Amino acid sequence: MSGGPVVVVGAGLAGLSAALHLRGDGHEVVVVEQAAHPGGLMGRLDLDGHAVDTGPTVLTMPELVDEALGAVGDRMADRVDLVRLDPAYRAVFADGSAIDVSTDAAAMEQAVREFSGGADAEGYRRLRVWLTRLYEVQRDRFIGANFDSPLDLVGRDLAVLAGLGGFGSLAGAVGRFLDDPRLRRVFTFQALYAGVAPQDALAAYAVIAYMDTVAGVWFPRGGMRQVPAAMADAAHAAGVEFRYGTEVLGLERTGDRVRAVLVAGERIACGAVVLATGPAQTTRLLRGRPRRTLRWSPSAVVAHLSATRVVDDLAHHTISFGDAWESTFDEIISRGALMSDPSLLLTTPSRTDPSLAPPGRDLHYLLAPCPNLDRNPLRWDLRGSRYADELVDTLVRRGLIASGDDVTRLALTTPDDWAAGGQAAGTPFSAAHTFGQTGPFRPRNLPFRRGNVVLAGSGTTPGVGIPPVLISGRLAALRLRESAPTTRKRALSG
C-alpha cells in the first residue's frame, strides 16, 4: 500500500480494534482522535471523586478484545483485571418478583424452576441450546464476515439459520421455550439494543441474549474506560502513533481514493483511511449525502448519580421492568413518546469496585430508552432535568433507590448531548437493525468499491454493541489486507 500509513479516524473501540489488527498485519498506523483520550462513545468523566463511565456498561465477549490485542502479541490479562459478574443481571418486575440471571446453566435452571416452575426450567434448557446453536451458526458467517452483496449469504449456513427459525420473530421464537411472560422479557429485551421491538426483531438477534445470558457479562476493575485504555496502550507499544485532541477537518481525495487526512495546519499523507467515526461524521468527511435514508434506533437518557446508601442486595446490573411491555416499544419507537411505564437499567459499578466512588458513597448509572430526535425532537434543554428526577422517583417507588434524598446527580446525558457529539438523530445506538438494515443490507464498510476508504463502527457491518463494534474493526483491517496483500508496510519486528 503506497502513499503513507493507514490513518484511523476515531479512537473508539472500532478504531482501536482496526488499529491493532492493521498493526498486526504490519501496517504503519496513525490514529487521529478529537478527544483527549481513547474510548469514543465509551467515554469517561471524573466528577467529585467518582470515576464515571458515560457509555456502555455491559461488557460481553471480552475475548474479542483479547483477539485485537493478540494481533500485536499482547494479552488482556496483562492489562485489565476482569471480573465475571454473577448474576449478570437482576431482573425485577412490576409485581415485586425478581430473578437473578446467571450464566451458569445449572444455577439458572434452578432459578427458573423456583421462579416459574418445572416447565419453564425445561424450556430454559432447550432455549440455552438453541441460543448457543444460533450463535455458532452466525458467529463466522453472518456476524464476522464482510458482505458485498446479499448473494454472499446464499449457502448452507443460510439454510441452517432459517431452519433454526432465525428469520422469524424474536418474541415468537423465545415464546416457544418459555411460558412465563416475565422470563420472555429477560431473553428479548436485548432487541432494544438493535433498535426494534422484540415482536418485530428477527429471531437471529437472539444472539445478543446469548452473549448476555450464556457467554457472560464482565466488568473491568477501574471502570469500562480500562478497555479502550488497554487497547490504546497496547497499540502504542506496538508502534501505532496516536494524535489526541486533533479534529479531522477533511479528506484530500482524488476520485474514490484519499491521499491525505487534513487536520488543523497539517496534511497527513496516507495510503488508506479507516473512518471509525459514525454515519453522520462519515458522510461529512466523504462530502456526500447518504445513499439511502436510514431508520435510526431509539436513543437514551442517562443520569449519573452519587448515592449515600443503596438498597440491600442491589446487583451490579439491575433491570427494572414496568408492567407495560409491547406498548413501551410502541411509545418510544413508533409514537416518539416517553415511556409512560418505563423499563430501566440501573448499573451500580461501585458494588463490584468500590474505588469508583468516594468512601461512603456509591455510583449509579441510570439509563432510560427514549425516542431519537428524528422521531421526536423534544426540548431536552427544558425537559431533561425534570425527566431525570422523574426516573429517580420511579426507582424510589419500585424500591431500587432508597430515597431521592440519598442521591445527587453528577451528570446527565440526553439525545441533544448525543447529537452534539456527532451521533445521527441523537442516538448512540446508530442505525436500527431492521431487516433492510441487517447483514448485507446494512451500509457496507467499503463505500467505494475501488477506493481506499473503509468504515468501522456500529453504523456498518455487523452492527451495534461492543462485540459487533470490535468485530467491525477487524473486518475493516481485513478489507485492506484483501485489497493489498503484498504491499504491507514494515513488519512489527522491523
KEVO-960790 format. One record per residue (C-alpha): residue number from 1; x, y, z. Coordinates in Angstrom, 1 decimal. Each point is the difference from the previous one (the first is absolute). Last residue first. Layout:
// residues N
nr:NUM; px:X; py:Y; pz:Z
...
END
This chain:
// residues 494
nr:494; px:11.2; py:-4.2; pz:11.9
nr:493; px:-1.5; py:-2.7; pz:2.3
nr:492; px:-3.4; py:1.5; pz:-0.6
nr:491; px:0.4; py:-0.4; pz:-3.7
nr:490; px:0.6; py:2.9; pz:-2.3
nr:489; px:-2.9; py:1.2; pz:-2.1
nr:488; px:-2.3; py:-2.3; pz:-2.0
nr:487; px:0.1; py:-0.3; pz:-3.7
nr:486; px:-0.6; py:-3.7; pz:-0.7
nr:485; px:-3.6; py:-0.5; pz:1.2
nr:484; px:-1.2; py:3.4; pz:-1.2
nr:483; px:-3.8; py:-0.1; pz:-0.4
nr:482; px:-0.5; py:-3.1; pz:2.2
nr:481; px:2.0; py:1.4; pz:2.9
nr:480; px:-1.8; py:3.3; pz:-0.3
nr:479; px:-3.4; py:-1.6; pz:0.2
nr:478; px:1.3; py:-2.2; pz:2.9
nr:477; px:0.9; py:3.0; pz:2.0
nr:476; px:-3.5; py:1.3; pz:-0.4
nr:475; px:-1.4; py:-3.4; pz:1.1
nr:474; px:2.2; py:0.0; pz:3.1
nr:473; px:-1.3; py:3.5; pz:0.9
nr:472; px:-3.6; py:-1.2; pz:-0.6
nr:471; px:0.5; py:-2.9; pz:2.3
nr:470; px:0.7; py:2.4; pz:2.9
nr:469; px:-3.2; py:1.8; pz:-0.9
nr:468; px:-2.0; py:-3.2; pz:-0.2
nr:467; px:1.2; py:-1.1; pz:3.5
nr:466; px:-0.5; py:3.4; pz:1.6
nr:465; px:-3.5; py:0.5; pz:-1.3
nr:464; px:-1.6; py:1.1; pz:-3.3
nr:463; px:0.7; py:-1.3; pz:-3.5
nr:462; px:1.8; py:-2.6; pz:-2.1
nr:461; px:0.7; py:1.8; pz:-2.3
nr:460; px:-0.5; py:3.7; pz:-0.1
nr:459; px:-1.4; py:2.7; pz:2.3
nr:458; px:1.3; py:-1.6; pz:3.2
nr:457; px:3.7; py:0.7; pz:-0.9
nr:456; px:2.4; py:-0.5; pz:-2.9
nr:455; px:0.1; py:1.4; pz:-3.5
nr:454; px:2.7; py:-0.5; pz:-2.7
nr:453; px:1.4; py:2.5; pz:-2.4
nr:452; px:2.6; py:-1.1; pz:-2.6
nr:451; px:-2.3; py:0.1; pz:-3.0
nr:450; px:-0.8; py:-2.5; pz:-2.6
nr:449; px:-3.4; py:-1.1; pz:1.4
nr:448; px:-0.7; py:3.4; pz:1.6
nr:447; px:-1.9; py:0.0; pz:3.2
nr:446; px:1.6; py:-3.2; pz:1.3
nr:445; px:-1.4; py:-0.6; pz:3.5
nr:444; px:-3.4; py:-0.7; pz:-1.6
nr:443; px:-3.1; py:1.7; pz:1.4
nr:442; px:-2.2; py:-2.8; pz:1.3
nr:441; px:-1.8; py:-2.1; pz:-2.6
nr:440; px:2.7; py:-2.7; pz:0.0
nr:439; px:-0.6; py:-0.7; pz:3.7
nr:438; px:-2.9; py:2.1; pz:1.3
nr:437; px:-1.4; py:3.4; pz:-1.1
nr:436; px:-2.9; py:-1.2; pz:-2.1
nr:435; px:-1.0; py:-2.6; pz:2.6
nr:434; px:0.0; py:2.8; pz:2.7
nr:433; px:3.1; py:0.2; pz:2.1
nr:432; px:-0.3; py:3.7; pz:0.8
nr:431; px:2.7; py:2.4; pz:-1.1
nr:430; px:2.1; py:1.5; pz:2.8
nr:429; px:-0.3; py:-1.0; pz:3.6
nr:428; px:1.5; py:3.2; pz:1.5
nr:427; px:-3.1; py:1.9; pz:-1.1
nr:426; px:-0.4; py:3.7; pz:-0.7
nr:425; px:-1.4; py:-0.4; pz:-3.5
nr:424; px:3.6; py:-0.6; pz:-1.2
nr:423; px:2.6; py:0.0; pz:2.7
nr:422; px:2.5; py:2.9; pz:-0.4
nr:421; px:0.7; py:0.8; pz:3.7
nr:420; px:-2.6; py:2.8; pz:-0.1
nr:419; px:-2.5; py:-2.6; pz:-1.1
nr:418; px:0.8; py:-2.2; pz:3.0
nr:417; px:-0.4; py:3.0; pz:2.2
nr:416; px:-3.4; py:0.9; pz:-1.5
nr:415; px:-1.1; py:-3.6; pz:0.5
nr:414; px:0.6; py:0.5; pz:3.7
nr:413; px:2.9; py:-0.5; pz:2.3
nr:412; px:-0.1; py:1.1; pz:3.7
nr:411; px:2.8; py:0.4; pz:2.5
nr:410; px:0.8; py:-0.3; pz:3.7
nr:409; px:-3.6; py:-0.2; pz:1.3
nr:408; px:-0.1; py:-0.4; pz:3.7
nr:407; px:-1.7; py:-3.0; pz:1.7
nr:406; px:-1.2; py:-0.7; pz:3.5
nr:405; px:-2.6; py:2.7; pz:0.1
nr:404; px:-1.9; py:-1.8; pz:-2.8
nr:403; px:-0.3; py:-2.9; pz:2.4
nr:402; px:0.9; py:-3.7; pz:0.2
nr:401; px:0.6; py:-0.5; pz:-3.7
nr:400; px:-1.1; py:-3.4; pz:-1.3
nr:399; px:-3.3; py:-0.1; pz:2.0
nr:398; px:-2.3; py:0.3; pz:-3.0
nr:397; px:-1.3; py:3.4; pz:1.3
nr:396; px:3.6; py:1.2; pz:0.3
nr:395; px:0.7; py:-1.3; pz:-3.5
nr:394; px:-2.8; py:2.1; pz:-1.4
nr:393; px:1.1; py:3.1; pz:2.0
nr:392; px:3.4; py:-0.3; pz:-1.6
nr:391; px:-1.5; py:-0.1; pz:-3.4
nr:390; px:-2.2; py:3.0; pz:0.8
nr:389; px:3.1; py:1.9; pz:1.1
nr:388; px:1.7; py:-0.8; pz:-3.3
nr:387; px:-3.1; py:1.2; pz:-1.8
nr:386; px:0.1; py:3.4; pz:1.8
nr:385; px:3.7; py:0.4; pz:-1.0
nr:384; px:-0.6; py:-0.9; pz:-3.6
nr:383; px:-3.2; py:1.9; pz:-0.9
nr:382; px:1.2; py:3.6; pz:-0.6
nr:381; px:3.3; py:-0.7; pz:-1.8
nr:380; px:-1.6; py:-3.2; pz:-1.2
nr:379; px:-2.5; py:1.8; pz:-2.1
nr:378; px:-1.3; py:-3.1; pz:-1.7
nr:377; px:1.1; py:-0.6; pz:-3.6
nr:376; px:-2.3; py:-3.0; pz:-0.5
nr:375; px:0.6; py:-2.8; pz:-2.4
nr:374; px:3.0; py:1.6; pz:-1.6
nr:373; px:1.3; py:1.0; pz:3.4
nr:372; px:0.1; py:-3.6; pz:1.3
nr:371; px:-2.8; py:-1.2; pz:2.2
nr:370; px:0.9; py:-1.1; pz:3.5
nr:369; px:1.7; py:-2.9; pz:1.8
nr:368; px:0.7; py:0.7; pz:3.7
nr:367; px:3.4; py:-0.6; pz:1.4
nr:366; px:1.0; py:0.6; pz:3.7
nr:365; px:3.7; py:-0.3; pz:0.8
nr:364; px:0.5; py:-0.1; pz:3.7
nr:363; px:3.2; py:0.6; pz:2.1
nr:362; px:0.2; py:-0.7; pz:3.7
nr:361; px:1.1; py:2.1; pz:2.9
nr:360; px:1.6; py:-0.6; pz:3.4
nr:359; px:3.6; py:0.3; pz:-1.2
nr:358; px:0.1; py:1.8; pz:-3.4
nr:357; px:-1.3; py:-1.9; pz:-3.0
nr:356; px:1.7; py:-2.2; pz:-2.7
nr:355; px:2.3; py:-1.5; pz:2.7
nr:354; px:-3.0; py:-2.1; pz:1.2
nr:353; px:0.4; py:-2.4; pz:-3.0
nr:352; px:-2.7; py:-2.6; pz:-0.2
nr:351; px:-2.8; py:1.8; pz:1.8
nr:350; px:1.7; py:3.2; pz:-1.3
nr:349; px:-1.3; py:-0.9; pz:-3.4
nr:348; px:-3.6; py:0.7; pz:0.8
nr:347; px:-1.9; py:-0.4; pz:-3.3
nr:346; px:-3.7; py:0.8; pz:0.0
nr:345; px:-1.7; py:-0.9; pz:-3.3
nr:344; px:-3.5; py:1.2; pz:-0.4
nr:343; px:-3.5; py:-1.2; pz:-1.2
nr:342; px:-2.3; py:3.0; pz:0.0
nr:341; px:-3.7; py:0.1; pz:0.5
nr:340; px:-1.0; py:3.1; pz:-2.0
nr:339; px:3.1; py:-0.3; pz:-2.2
nr:338; px:0.8; py:3.2; pz:-1.8
nr:337; px:-1.7; py:0.5; pz:-3.3
nr:336; px:1.2; py:-0.4; pz:-3.6
nr:335; px:-3.1; py:-1.8; pz:-1.1
nr:334; px:1.7; py:-2.9; pz:-1.8
nr:333; px:3.2; py:-0.7; pz:1.8
nr:332; px:-0.3; py:1.5; pz:3.5
nr:331; px:-3.7; py:-0.5; pz:0.6
nr:330; px:-0.5; py:-3.2; pz:-2.0
nr:329; px:2.9; py:-1.6; pz:1.9
nr:328; px:-1.7; py:0.9; pz:3.3
nr:327; px:-3.3; py:-1.3; pz:-1.3
nr:326; px:1.4; py:-3.4; pz:-0.5
nr:325; px:1.2; py:-0.1; pz:3.6
nr:324; px:-2.0; py:1.8; pz:2.7
nr:323; px:0.4; py:-1.2; pz:3.6
nr:322; px:3.3; py:1.7; pz:0.3
nr:321; px:3.2; py:-2.0; pz:0.0
nr:320; px:2.9; py:1.1; pz:2.2
nr:319; px:3.2; py:-1.5; pz:-1.3
nr:318; px:2.7; py:-0.1; pz:2.6
nr:317; px:3.7; py:-0.2; pz:-0.9
nr:316; px:2.6; py:-0.1; pz:2.8
nr:315; px:-2.7; py:-1.5; pz:2.3
nr:314; px:-1.8; py:1.7; pz:2.9
nr:313; px:-0.1; py:-2.4; pz:2.9
nr:312; px:-1.1; py:2.6; pz:2.5
nr:311; px:-0.9; py:3.4; pz:-1.2
nr:310; px:2.8; py:2.5; pz:-0.6
nr:309; px:1.4; py:2.8; pz:2.1
nr:308; px:1.6; py:3.4; pz:-0.4
nr:307; px:-0.7; py:-0.2; pz:-3.7
nr:306; px:1.8; py:1.9; pz:-2.8
nr:305; px:-2.0; py:0.0; pz:-3.2
nr:304; px:0.7; py:-0.1; pz:-3.7
nr:303; px:-3.2; py:0.5; pz:-2.0
nr:302; px:-0.1; py:-1.4; pz:-3.5
nr:301; px:-2.8; py:0.8; pz:-2.5
nr:300; px:-0.1; py:-2.4; pz:-2.9
nr:299; px:-0.5; py:0.0; pz:-3.8
nr:298; px:-2.2; py:-2.2; pz:-2.2
nr:297; px:1.6; py:-1.5; pz:-3.0
nr:296; px:0.2; py:1.9; pz:-3.3
nr:295; px:-1.7; py:-0.8; pz:-3.3
nr:294; px:2.3; py:0.7; pz:-2.8
nr:293; px:-0.7; py:1.9; pz:-3.2
nr:292; px:2.2; py:-1.1; pz:-2.7
nr:291; px:3.1; py:1.0; pz:-1.8
nr:290; px:0.8; py:2.4; pz:2.8
nr:289; px:1.1; py:3.4; pz:-1.5
nr:288; px:3.5; py:0.6; pz:-0.8
nr:287; px:3.1; py:1.9; pz:1.1
nr:286; px:1.8; py:-3.2; pz:1.1
nr:285; px:0.9; py:1.7; pz:3.3
nr:284; px:-3.6; py:1.1; pz:0.6
nr:283; px:-1.5; py:-3.4; pz:-0.8
nr:282; px:2.5; py:-1.6; pz:2.4
nr:281; px:-0.9; py:2.5; pz:2.6
nr:280; px:-3.7; py:-0.9; pz:-0.1
nr:279; px:0.5; py:-3.7; pz:-0.4
nr:278; px:2.4; py:-0.6; pz:2.9
nr:277; px:3.7; py:0.9; pz:0.2
nr:276; px:2.1; py:-3.1; pz:-0.4
nr:275; px:1.1; py:1.1; pz:-3.5
nr:274; px:2.9; py:-2.2; pz:-1.0
nr:273; px:2.2; py:1.7; pz:-2.5
nr:272; px:2.6; py:-1.3; pz:-2.5
nr:271; px:3.4; py:0.8; pz:-1.3
nr:270; px:0.3; py:3.2; pz:1.9
nr:269; px:1.5; py:3.5; pz:0.0
nr:268; px:-0.9; py:2.0; pz:3.1
nr:267; px:-0.5; py:3.6; pz:-1.0
nr:266; px:0.5; py:2.5; pz:2.8
nr:265; px:-1.1; py:3.4; pz:1.3
nr:264; px:-3.2; py:-1.3; pz:1.6
nr:263; px:-0.6; py:-3.5; pz:-1.3
nr:262; px:-0.3; py:-1.3; pz:-3.5
nr:261; px:0.3; py:-3.7; pz:-0.8
nr:260; px:1.9; py:-0.7; pz:-3.2
nr:259; px:-0.1; py:-1.8; pz:-3.3
nr:258; px:-3.6; py:-1.4; pz:0.2
nr:257; px:-1.1; py:-2.1; pz:-2.9
nr:256; px:-3.4; py:0.0; pz:-1.6
nr:255; px:0.6; py:2.9; pz:-2.3
nr:254; px:3.1; py:1.8; pz:1.1
nr:253; px:-0.6; py:0.8; pz:3.6
nr:252; px:1.4; py:2.2; pz:2.7
nr:251; px:-2.1; py:-0.7; pz:3.1
nr:250; px:-1.4; py:2.5; pz:2.4
nr:249; px:0.2; py:1.8; pz:3.3
nr:248; px:1.1; py:-2.9; pz:2.1
nr:247; px:0.1; py:1.3; pz:3.6
nr:246; px:3.1; py:-0.6; pz:2.1
nr:245; px:-0.1; py:-0.1; pz:3.8
nr:244; px:1.8; py:-3.3; pz:-0.1
nr:243; px:2.5; py:-1.0; pz:-2.7
nr:242; px:1.0; py:-3.6; pz:0.5
nr:241; px:2.8; py:-1.8; pz:-1.8
nr:240; px:-0.1; py:-3.8; pz:-0.1
nr:239; px:3.3; py:-1.6; pz:0.7
nr:238; px:-0.8; py:-3.2; pz:1.9
nr:237; px:0.2; py:1.8; pz:3.4
nr:236; px:-2.5; py:2.6; pz:-1.3
nr:235; px:-2.4; py:-2.8; pz:-1.1
nr:234; px:0.3; py:-1.6; pz:3.4
nr:233; px:-0.6; py:3.3; pz:1.8
nr:232; px:-3.0; py:0.7; pz:-2.2
nr:231; px:-1.6; py:-3.4; pz:0.6
nr:230; px:0.6; py:0.2; pz:3.7
nr:229; px:-1.5; py:3.5; pz:0.2
nr:228; px:-3.0; py:-1.1; pz:-2.1
nr:227; px:-0.7; py:-2.7; pz:2.5
nr:226; px:0.9; py:1.8; pz:3.2
nr:225; px:-2.7; py:2.6; pz:-0.7
nr:224; px:-2.6; py:-2.6; pz:0.9
nr:223; px:0.8; py:0.6; pz:3.7
nr:222; px:3.1; py:-0.3; pz:2.2
nr:221; px:-0.6; py:-3.7; pz:0.4
nr:220; px:-1.2; py:-1.3; pz:-3.4
nr:219; px:-3.5; py:-1.4; pz:0.1
nr:218; px:-1.3; py:-3.2; pz:-1.7
nr:217; px:-3.3; py:-1.5; pz:-1.2
nr:216; px:-0.3; py:-3.6; pz:-1.1
nr:215; px:0.1; py:-2.3; pz:-3.0
nr:214; px:-3.5; py:-1.4; pz:0.8
nr:213; px:-2.2; py:2.9; pz:1.2
nr:212; px:1.5; py:3.1; pz:-1.5
nr:211; px:1.7; py:-1.3; pz:-3.2
nr:210; px:-2.8; py:-2.5; pz:-0.6
nr:209; px:-2.6; py:2.8; pz:0.4
nr:208; px:1.9; py:1.9; pz:-2.7
nr:207; px:-0.1; py:-3.1; pz:-2.1
nr:206; px:-3.8; py:0.2; pz:0.3
nr:205; px:0.4; py:2.4; pz:-2.9
nr:204; px:-0.5; py:-2.8; pz:-2.4
nr:203; px:-3.6; py:-0.1; pz:1.2
nr:202; px:-0.5; py:3.1; pz:-2.2
nr:201; px:-1.4; py:2.9; pz:2.0
nr:200; px:-3.6; py:1.1; pz:-0.5
nr:199; px:-1.6; py:-1.7; pz:3.0
nr:198; px:3.1; py:0.8; pz:2.0
nr:197; px:-0.3; py:3.8; pz:-0.8
nr:196; px:2.8; py:1.4; pz:-2.2
nr:195; px:3.1; py:2.2; pz:0.5
nr:194; px:2.6; py:-2.8; pz:0.2
nr:193; px:0.8; py:0.8; pz:3.6
nr:192; px:-3.8; py:-0.1; pz:0.6
nr:191; px:0.0; py:-3.6; pz:-1.1
nr:190; px:1.9; py:-0.7; pz:3.2
nr:189; px:-3.4; py:0.0; pz:1.8
nr:188; px:-0.6; py:-3.5; pz:-1.5
nr:187; px:1.5; py:-2.5; pz:2.4
nr:186; px:-1.0; py:1.6; pz:3.3
nr:185; px:-3.3; py:1.1; pz:-1.5
nr:184; px:-1.0; py:-3.6; pz:-0.7
nr:183; px:0.7; py:-0.8; pz:3.6
nr:182; px:-2.6; py:2.5; pz:1.1
nr:181; px:-2.5; py:-1.3; pz:-2.5
nr:180; px:0.2; py:-3.5; pz:1.5
nr:179; px:-0.5; py:-2.6; pz:-2.7
nr:178; px:3.6; py:-0.5; pz:-1.1
nr:177; px:1.3; py:-2.1; pz:-2.9
nr:176; px:-2.2; py:0.8; pz:-2.9
nr:175; px:-0.4; py:3.5; pz:1.3
nr:174; px:3.7; py:0.7; pz:-0.7
nr:173; px:-0.7; py:-0.6; pz:-3.7
nr:172; px:-3.1; py:2.1; pz:-0.1
nr:171; px:1.6; py:3.0; pz:1.7
nr:170; px:3.0; py:-0.2; pz:-2.3
nr:169; px:-2.3; py:-0.2; pz:-3.1
nr:168; px:0.9; py:-2.3; pz:-2.8
nr:167; px:3.2; py:0.2; pz:-2.2
nr:166; px:2.1; py:-1.9; pz:2.4
nr:165; px:-2.4; py:-2.9; pz:0.3
nr:164; px:2.7; py:-2.6; pz:0.5
nr:163; px:-0.7; py:-1.4; pz:-3.5
nr:162; px:0.5; py:3.5; pz:-1.4
nr:161; px:3.4; py:0.2; pz:1.7
nr:160; px:0.9; py:-3.5; pz:-1.4
nr:159; px:-1.1; py:1.0; pz:-3.5
nr:158; px:2.1; py:3.2; pz:0.2
nr:157; px:3.0; py:-2.1; pz:1.2
nr:156; px:-0.3; py:-2.3; pz:-3.0
nr:155; px:0.3; py:2.8; pz:-2.6
nr:154; px:-1.2; py:3.3; pz:-1.1
nr:153; px:1.1; py:2.8; pz:2.3
nr:152; px:2.5; py:1.5; pz:-2.5
nr:151; px:-2.9; py:0.4; pz:-2.4
nr:150; px:-1.1; py:2.9; pz:2.2
nr:149; px:3.0; py:1.8; pz:-1.5
nr:148; px:3.4; py:1.3; pz:1.0
nr:147; px:-0.1; py:-1.3; pz:3.6
nr:146; px:2.9; py:-0.3; pz:2.5
nr:145; px:-0.1; py:-2.8; pz:2.5
nr:144; px:0.0; py:-0.4; pz:3.8
nr:143; px:-3.7; py:0.3; pz:0.8
nr:142; px:-1.5; py:-2.0; pz:-2.9
nr:141; px:2.4; py:-2.7; pz:-0.9
nr:140; px:2.4; py:-0.1; pz:3.0
nr:139; px:-2.3; py:0.3; pz:3.0
nr:138; px:-3.4; py:-0.6; pz:-1.6
nr:137; px:-0.2; py:-3.8; pz:0.2
nr:136; px:1.7; py:-0.3; pz:3.3
nr:135; px:-2.2; py:2.8; pz:1.4
nr:134; px:-3.2; py:-1.7; pz:-1.0
nr:133; px:1.3; py:-3.3; pz:1.4
nr:132; px:0.7; py:1.6; pz:3.4
nr:131; px:-3.4; py:1.8; pz:0.1
nr:130; px:-1.8; py:-3.3; pz:-0.9
nr:129; px:1.9; py:-2.0; pz:2.7
nr:128; px:-0.9; py:2.8; pz:2.5
nr:127; px:-3.6; py:-0.1; pz:-1.1
nr:126; px:-0.2; py:-3.7; pz:0.5
nr:125; px:1.3; py:0.2; pz:3.6
nr:124; px:-2.3; py:3.0; pz:0.6
nr:123; px:-3.0; py:-1.9; pz:-1.2
nr:122; px:0.7; py:-2.7; pz:2.5
nr:121; px:0.2; py:2.6; pz:2.7
nr:120; px:-3.2; py:1.6; pz:-1.5
nr:119; px:-1.9; py:-3.3; pz:0.4
nr:118; px:1.4; py:-0.5; pz:3.5
nr:117; px:-1.3; py:3.1; pz:1.6
nr:116; px:-0.1; py:3.8; pz:-0.2
nr:115; px:2.6; py:1.5; pz:2.4
nr:114; px:1.3; py:-3.1; pz:1.8
nr:113; px:0.5; py:-1.9; pz:-3.2
nr:112; px:1.5; py:3.0; pz:-1.7
nr:111; px:2.5; py:0.4; pz:2.8
nr:110; px:0.8; py:-3.7; pz:-0.2
nr:109; px:0.6; py:0.2; pz:-3.8
nr:108; px:2.1; py:3.1; pz:0.6
nr:107; px:2.3; py:-1.7; pz:2.5
nr:106; px:0.4; py:-3.1; pz:-2.2
nr:105; px:0.8; py:2.0; pz:-3.1
nr:104; px:2.4; py:2.5; pz:1.5
nr:103; px:-0.7; py:3.3; pz:-1.8
nr:102; px:-2.1; py:1.2; pz:3.0
nr:101; px:-2.9; py:2.3; pz:-0.3
nr:100; px:-1.2; py:0.7; pz:3.5
nr:99; px:-3.7; py:0.1; pz:0.1
nr:98; px:-2.5; py:2.4; pz:1.5
nr:97; px:-3.6; py:0.3; pz:1.0
nr:96; px:-1.5; py:3.3; pz:1.2
nr:95; px:-3.0; py:-0.1; pz:-2.4
nr:94; px:1.7; py:2.7; pz:-2.1
nr:93; px:3.0; py:-2.2; pz:-0.7
nr:92; px:3.6; py:-0.1; pz:1.1
nr:91; px:2.7; py:-1.7; pz:-2.2
nr:90; px:3.4; py:-0.3; pz:1.7
nr:89; px:2.7; py:-0.1; pz:-2.6
nr:88; px:3.2; py:-1.9; pz:-0.8
nr:87; px:-0.5; py:-1.6; pz:3.4
nr:86; px:2.8; py:-0.7; pz:0.4
nr:85; px:2.3; py:2.5; pz:-1.7
nr:84; px:3.3; py:-1.2; pz:-1.3
nr:83; px:2.7; py:2.4; pz:1.2
nr:82; px:2.8; py:1.1; pz:-2.4
nr:81; px:3.2; py:1.5; pz:1.1
nr:80; px:1.4; py:1.6; pz:-3.2
nr:79; px:3.5; py:0.3; pz:-1.3
nr:78; px:1.9; py:-3.3; pz:0.2
nr:77; px:-3.2; py:-2.0; pz:-0.2
nr:76; px:-1.0; py:1.8; pz:-3.2
nr:75; px:3.0; py:-1.4; pz:-1.8
nr:74; px:2.4; py:1.4; pz:-2.5
nr:73; px:1.8; py:-1.4; pz:-3.0
nr:72; px:-1.1; py:2.7; pz:-2.4
nr:71; px:-3.0; py:-1.9; pz:-1.4
nr:70; px:-0.5; py:-1.4; pz:3.4
nr:69; px:-1.4; py:3.3; pz:1.2
nr:68; px:-2.8; py:-0.2; pz:-2.6
nr:67; px:-0.8; py:-3.6; pz:1.0
nr:66; px:0.1; py:0.9; pz:3.7
nr:65; px:-2.6; py:2.7; pz:-0.6
nr:64; px:-2.0; py:-2.6; pz:-1.9
nr:63; px:0.5; py:-2.4; pz:2.9
nr:62; px:-1.9; py:2.6; pz:2.1
nr:61; px:-3.3; py:-1.4; pz:-1.4
nr:60; px:-2.3; py:2.1; pz:2.1
nr:59; px:0.5; py:3.3; pz:1.8
nr:58; px:-3.1; py:1.8; pz:1.3
nr:57; px:0.7; py:3.6; pz:1.0
nr:56; px:-0.1; py:1.8; pz:-3.3
nr:55; px:0.8; py:3.7; pz:-0.1
nr:54; px:0.5; py:2.6; pz:2.7
nr:53; px:2.1; py:-1.9; pz:2.4
nr:52; px:0.5; py:2.1; pz:3.1
nr:51; px:3.0; py:-0.2; pz:2.3
nr:50; px:-1.5; py:1.8; pz:3.1
nr:49; px:2.3; py:2.2; pz:2.1
nr:48; px:-2.0; py:3.1; pz:-0.5
nr:47; px:-0.4; py:-0.6; pz:-3.7
nr:46; px:2.4; py:-1.9; pz:-2.3
nr:45; px:-1.7; py:-0.5; pz:-3.3
nr:44; px:0.3; py:-2.8; pz:-2.5
nr:43; px:-0.9; py:-1.0; pz:-3.5
nr:42; px:-0.7; py:-3.4; pz:-1.6
nr:41; px:-1.6; py:2.0; pz:-2.8
nr:40; px:3.5; py:0.7; pz:-1.3
nr:39; px:2.4; py:-1.8; pz:2.3
nr:38; px:3.4; py:1.5; pz:-0.3
nr:37; px:1.1; py:3.3; pz:1.7
nr:36; px:0.2; py:3.7; pz:-0.6
nr:35; px:-2.9; py:-0.1; pz:-2.5
nr:34; px:0.3; py:0.8; pz:-3.7
nr:33; px:1.8; py:-3.3; pz:-0.8
nr:32; px:2.5; py:-0.7; pz:-2.8
nr:31; px:1.5; py:-3.5; pz:-0.1
nr:30; px:3.2; py:-0.4; pz:-2.1
nr:29; px:0.8; py:-3.5; pz:-1.2
nr:28; px:3.0; py:-1.5; pz:-1.8
nr:27; px:-1.2; py:-3.3; pz:-1.3
nr:26; px:1.5; py:-3.3; pz:1.0
nr:25; px:-3.1; py:-2.2; pz:0.2
nr:24; px:0.1; py:0.3; pz:3.8
nr:23; px:0.0; py:3.7; pz:-0.5
nr:22; px:-3.1; py:-0.2; pz:-2.0
nr:21; px:-1.7; py:-2.3; pz:2.6
nr:20; px:0.9; py:2.4; pz:2.8
nr:19; px:-1.1; py:3.1; pz:-1.9
nr:18; px:-3.3; py:-1.6; pz:-1.0
nr:17; px:-0.7; py:-1.0; pz:3.5
nr:16; px:0.8; py:3.5; pz:1.2
nr:15; px:-2.2; py:1.6; pz:-2.6
nr:14; px:-2.9; py:-2.2; pz:0.8
nr:13; px:0.4; py:0.4; pz:3.8
nr:12; px:0.1; py:3.7; pz:-0.3
nr:11; px:3.2; py:1.7; pz:-1.1
nr:10; px:-1.4; py:1.8; pz:-3.1
nr:9; px:1.6; py:0.6; pz:-3.4
nr:8; px:2.4; py:-2.8; pz:-0.8
nr:7; px:2.7; py:1.1; pz:-2.4
nr:6; px:1.8; py:-2.9; pz:-1.8
nr:5; px:3.5; py:1.2; pz:-0.6
nr:4; px:1.5; py:1.6; pz:-3.1
nr:3; px:-0.6; py:0.1; pz:-3.7
nr:2; px:0.4; py:-3.6; pz:-1.1
nr:1; px:-1.7; py:-3.1; pz:1.2
END
